[in-house]
Structures are given as structure tokens and as C-alpha cells.
Amino acid sequence: MAGSRLVLVLNSGSSSLKFQLIDPVSGISRAAGNIERIGEASSSVPDHDTALRRAFDMLSEDGIDVRTCGLVAVGHRVVHGGKDFHRPTLLDDAVVARLEELSVLAPLHNPPAVLCIKVARTMLADVPHVAVFDTAFFHDLPAAAATYAIDRDLAETWQIRRYGFHGTSHRYVSERAAAVLGRPLETLNQIVLHLGNGASASAIAAGRPVDTSMGLTPLEGLVMGTRSGDVDPSIMWYLWRTANMGVDEIESMLNHRSGMLGLAGERDFRRLRQMIEQGDPAARLAYDVFVHRLRKYIGAYLAVLGHTDVLTFTAGIGEHDSAVRRDALAGMAELGIELDAGRNAAPAGGARQISSDNSPIAVLVIPTNEELAIARDCLQETEARPAGSD
């Protein structure tokens, strides 16, 4: 690894830590790992401090010493940047303190990220640390798309707007789509469908997002693995009044016991497919609800964009589930979308076109690489603003 400039990318969840050591110039991943069940009673990893030390041990077992391997930055994925943060940001004590304050906007996501940042800054104190925000790509959404129709003063006071999430993925995939098609990014209108356990859609015009499905939090929008997506807000106070459920219980239900898990008791689409084949009506309904919501957003974004050049599927379900892609786009020939059945069903990996050659709108499958995008953002930020600068 002599001469390499490497970035350690850390993606911390409430009970997990994913890490990857990447050369942002070549795009080569030198090492990667995932530590799960952090803090659970049966786990040997009680906290993120221990998890990060375990990650360093795993790297060491691969012959990598993070202190001498050519590390130029540590990149931290942070879900919510609020109104304050909309670009990669060098971390100092003041920024970390502000991120803690923003945890009220993302109580399920920001606290573990802040904890991991604090531990990592202590363990790797001589390396710049950079936060890259899921919300950054959508910071400049048009006001009509970003604004909720609620009391204006209340929204301003409490920073209530549609922030959007998975922004790093949507940006990376839209740029890759332009490269795959061999066309300048600024000439394309795109729909990107990030379909994984968390799922989101975006409409992108000339490289700039004009709408996205997630909102104040990652709960809004498409049906997800455990999250409900769009619901009538009256459901919340209906459950509070009639089912005697508390606010925390309702929030937990919508985030952790809804979506595919809530409908079918299963969020893994491979297992869900088996359940459908076995005649399970709950699994069938869950799948139909998922696809129906997805089709609604595709139709909406076709209308928002007016003219669409390319639609791209990415993330675990989007990249690997040909049936979801087929059913999501069925009957859309008059809207300009024609899948090629053979291309869609082929088990090919990597970036590829799955639409027919005659389809007015190109349909692509592109694997996302959020870690590489974060690593490149970190390198650019540290080179532009060296550690210690204002």
C-alpha cells in the first residue's frame, strides 16, 4: 500500500458498525467489515468504543495498521445534517456538539453516529475526520418540494421541512448513469430508485434533485423493510386515543414493526418470494403494497420531470430482484418505458441496461457505492481545507 492515500469510512448504526478502507482515487476497497449486535445482552461488543477497537483488530488481522497505512482521513456517514450541514464537513468539537443537538431530528440515526465520531476522533486524533450527510444532496430541493403545508412559523421555528435521505447513493448513481449512457449529467432527467431495507426515490433534473420520497425523517415515502412509508398522519393520534398507545410506542411501531415486516412478518425479499410461492396471502399482499407504492412514485416523478431520459434501480432489492423491477414497470410502454425481459432476468452483475433498445426511457441497474462516494468527498474536503483551517 506504499504511496496510497486511503480513507477509512465508518457507517455506524444503533447496534452495528460497518467499515471500509478505500483508495478514493482508484476506487479500490482494501478491506471491509461489519460488526453487529453492539450493546445487546448476548453480544461480546458492549459499545461503539469496543466495536471500533474490534474493527481495528480485524484490519490488523488482514495485515493493515490504520495508523501507518497511509490514512488521509476518516469519513463518517451521518444521516441528518438539518439545515446547517449540506456539504462534507471537517469535524471539530463545535461541529460534533451541533450534531448532538440535531439528534432530535433523527433520534434513531444520529446518536450512534455521534458516538462513533467521538470514539474515532480519540483513537485517530492525528487524522482529519469528515462528516458526509445523507441529507446533503437534497439540501437545495425546490421550495415547493421541500415545504410541508403546516403552520409556517411553527415549521420555521422547529426546522420542519422535507430533507430527503440516501442522498450519497442518489448522487453517486445518477452520476454513474450518465457515465453508462455516455451523456453529460446536465443533459439528463433521471429517476433513481434506491430499494433496500430502507427505500427511497428521487427525481433529478440536470444533476440536481427536484423531488425525493423521504421527508423530515427517513420514515416518509416508499414501503420499506420495517418502516411504513407514507401514512395518514391521523393514524398517530387515532392510536393514541383509541388504542392507548404512547408516542414512543407509535414511533417505534412505524419504524420497526411496519413495512414488509409488519404486513408479512418478513422483510427479506428472498424469503418473501418463497412465502408467496407457498401461497401465503399476507406475503402476497405485502409484496403488492410495496409494488403499488413504488409505481405511484414512478408515475409521480414522470409527471414532475415532464421528460425523463433514464430510470435506474439500485441497492439490494433494486439490484438483485428482477421480479420487483418487472412488476414496478409493467404496462408502462405508453409512458415510454419498455423492459427487455431477457436483460432484466439475466443474472449479470455490475452496471447494465435492462430496457429494450427501442425504449424512449433507458432503464438501468447500477450498484450503489456510498462508501466510495464518501471517501472521495473526504479526500476533496481535506485537500481543499486542511485540518486546522477555518
N, C-alpha and C positions, 0 to 999 in steps of 0.2 A: 504493500500500500504506500510505498515511498512516493512522495510528490502529490499524493491525493489530498483533496480538500473535502472533508467529509462532514455531513450534518447528521446528528442524532435526532430523529423525530420521535416525540413522545405523544401518545394519544391515550389519555387516562379517562377511564370511566369510574363509576362509583365503586365497582368491585373488580376492575380489570386495568391492566396496563399493557398496551401494545407499543412496541418499539421497533425502529428500523434505522439502520446505519446506511446512509445513501451518499453516493457521489453525485451531487446535483448537476455536474457538467455532463458526465457520461450517462447519467440516469441509472447506473448500476447499483443494485442493492447489495451491500457487502454482508449484511446479516439482519435477521429479523426474529422477533419472538413475541409471545403473548402470555401474560401472567393473569390468571383468572381467580375468582373466588376470594379476592382480597378482603380481609376482615370478617369472613364467615367463620362460624364457630368451629367447623371441621377443617379449616384451612391452616396450613403452616405459614401463611403470609398474613400477619395481623394488620398491616397498614402499608401505605404507599412508600414510606421510607424503606421498609423491608423489601417491598416489591422492586424498587429501583435498584437496591443493592443486589437483589436476585438477578435483575436484568444485566447488571454489570458482570456478575459471575457467569451468566450464560454466554455473554460476549467473550469473556476470558477463556471459557471452555472452547470457543471457536478460534482462539489464538489472537483475540483483539483486546488490547488495553485502551480503553476510551481516552485515557489521559495522554497517550503517546501516539495515537493512530492518525493524527492529522486532523483532529476535530476543529472546525472553524466556527461552529455554532450548534446550539441545541434548539430545536424547533418544537414549540408546544401548540397542539391543536386546542383552541379554546372555542367552545360552541357559541357563546353570546358575547358580542362586543358592545351591545347597546348603541347609543348614538355617538359615543365617544371614540370608538375604535373602528376604523374602516380601512386600515392598511396594516401590513406586518409591522409590529411594534417591538422595539427593544425594551426588555423588561428591566425595571428598576423597582425600588421599594414603593415609590409613589404609584406606579402603574399596577403593581400587584395589589396594593391597597384598594385601588379603584375597581379592579376585577372582583375583589371580595364584595364590594358594595353592589356590583352588578349581579351577584348571585340571586338576588330577589327576582330577577327576570328569568333565571334559568336554575332553579334550586336543585334540579336533578343532574345538571351537567357541569356547571361552573365550579362548585365547591371541590370536587375531586381534581379538576384541572389546576386550581389554585394550590391545592395541597401538593400536587406533584411538582409544580413550579417551585415552590418553596424548598422542597427537598432537593431537587435537581440543582438549584442555584447554590445551595450549600455544598453539595458534593462536587460540583463542577464550577467552582467560583471564578476560575480564570477564563472561562469561555463565555462569549455573548449568548444570552438567551433571548429568543424571539417568540412572541405570540402571534399566531396566524388564526384569524377568526372565521368561523363558519358563516357569519353574517356579512362579512366584508363585501363580497361580490354584489350583494343586493342593497348596499347602503344607499345608492342613488336611484332606487326604484322611482318611477314617476309618482307624483303625489297621489294621483287617482288610484294607483295600485297599492300604495303603501298606507293609505289612510283608512281607518275604521270609522264608520258612521256613528260615533258616540259623542258625548259631550266634549266639545273642542278643548275647553280649559282643563278638564279632567285628564284628557289624553296627553296634553302638553305637560302637565304637572308630573304625571307618572310615567312619561316616556312610552306611552302605549301607541304602537304602530305595527305594521307588518314588517318584520326584519328579514325573514327568509333564512334558510339554513342549507347545509350541504353545498355552500357556495364554492368552496375549493374544488369540489367534484364537478359542479356545473361549469365552472370556468375552464377547468382542465379539459373536460370532454368536448365542450364547444370549440375550443382551440384545436383539439385533435381532429374533430370532424372536418374543420376547414382544411387541415393538412391532408386528411384522407381523400377529400374531394379535389384537392389541388386548386382551391379557390381562396382568395383573400377573405379573412374573417369578416371584414367590414362590408362584404357584399352579400352576406348570408343572413336569412331569418331562420331561426332554429327553435325546435322544441327538444328539450333534454329531459329524459325520464330516468331518474335515479331510483331504482327499485331494489331495495334490500329490506332488512328488518325495519329500518327507517326508510320511508319513501317520500320523494318529492318530485315535482315537475317544475320546469321553468320555460318561459318564452323569452327568447334572446334575439334582439334586432341589432344587426351590425356590431355584434360583440358585446352589446350592453343589455342587461336583463330589463325587461319591461313588465314582467309579472312572475310570480312564483307561488307555489301552493302552501308552503308553511308560513306562519304568521308571527305573532308576538313570541310564540314558543314553537318547538318542533311538533306540537300536537295537531295543528290545523292541517287540513288538506286531504291527501290520499289515505286510504285504509292501509294500516301498517301491521307489523308483526304482533305488537301488543298495544298499539295506540289506535284510538278510534278514528282519527282524522276528523273531518267536518261533522259536527252535530249541532242540532238546535240548542243554543245556549240555555233555553228554558229547562232542558233536561236537568241541569245542575240544581236549580232551586226547587224543581219538582221532586227530585230525590231527597233534597234536604227537608222539604216539608212533609212529604208523604212516606218516605222510607226511613226517616230519622237518621240519614247518613250525614256525617260531618264533612266539612270542606276538605280536610286532608284525605279522608276516605274516598270521596268522589274523585279527587285529583289522582289518587293512586289507581283507582279503578280505570279511569280514562287513559292513563299512561301505561299501566302494567297488566291490566286484565281485560283489555278490549281488543279491537282489531281482529286479526285472524285467530289469535288465542282465545279471545272472548267468545267468538262465534262458533269455533270448531274445536277448541281445546288443543289446538296445534298451530304453530307458526312456521314450521319448516315446510316449504312447498313440496319437497320431495315426499315427505310423509303424507302431506295433504293429498297429493296425487294418488297415493296408494289407497287412502281412505275413500276417495271419490270412486276409484275403480272397484272398491269393495261395496259400494252402494250406500255410503254414509251420507244421509241427507244434510246434516249440519256442515260437513266439509264441502259439499256441493254448493250450498247457499253461501258459505263464506267466500269461496272462490268467485262465485257470480257477483257478490257485492264488491269484491276487490276489483274485478274487471270492469264492472259498471261505473264505479267511481273514476277509474283510470280513463275510460272512454269519455266521460264527461269533461275531464280536464283537457284531454287532447282536443276535443271539439271546441272548448272554450278558447284554447290558445291558438287554434287555427283562425278563430274569429278575431282575437286580439291582434295577431300579426297581420291579418289580411292576406298576405302572401307568405307561404312557407317553402323553404328550399330543402330542409333536411330535418328529420326526426331521428333521435338517437336514444337507444336503450343502453343503460349501464348499471353497475352494481350487481350483487349476487343473483337476484331474480332476473333482472333485465338482461344480464349477460348469458345466463345459463338456461332459462326456462323458455323454450321455443313456443310452448302452448300459450303462455301468457302473452307473448308478442303476437302470436297469430290471432288470439281472441280479442286482444285490445284493438287491433286494426282491421278486424273482419268487416266487410261491407263498406269500406271507405274509399272504394275506387272513384266514386263520383266526387270525392273530396281531394283527389289527387294522390292517394296512397294505394299502391299495389305491391303486396308482398310477393316474392318468389318463394313458393312453398319448399322447394328443394334447398335453396340457400338458407332459409330460416331453420329448417330441420337439421341441416348439416352440423356435425359436432365440432366444427372448426373453432379454433381459439383465435384470440387477437382481434384487432380492428377489422371489420368486414362489412360489406354491403349485403343486405338481405332483401332489398326491394328488387322488382323486375327492372330490366334496362329501360322499359318504357314508362316507368312510374314518374310522374311530374315531381313528386317529392321523394328524395332519396331517403331510404331508411337504413340506418347503420346500427351495428353493435360495436361499442368501444369500451374496453375495460378501463375503469377509472384508476387513477393512481394519485390519490390525495397526498400520500407521503412524499412523492417526488415533487408535487406542486409546492408543498410546504417547504421542502428542502431548498428548492430554487428561490422561493420567496425569502427565506432566511439568508441565503448567500447574497442575494441582491441587497437586502436591507443592511447586512453587516458591512458590505463593501461600500455602500452609499453613506452609511452613518456609523463609523467605527464606535465600538464600546467606549463609553465615557464622554461622547459628544452630546450636545444639547439636541 
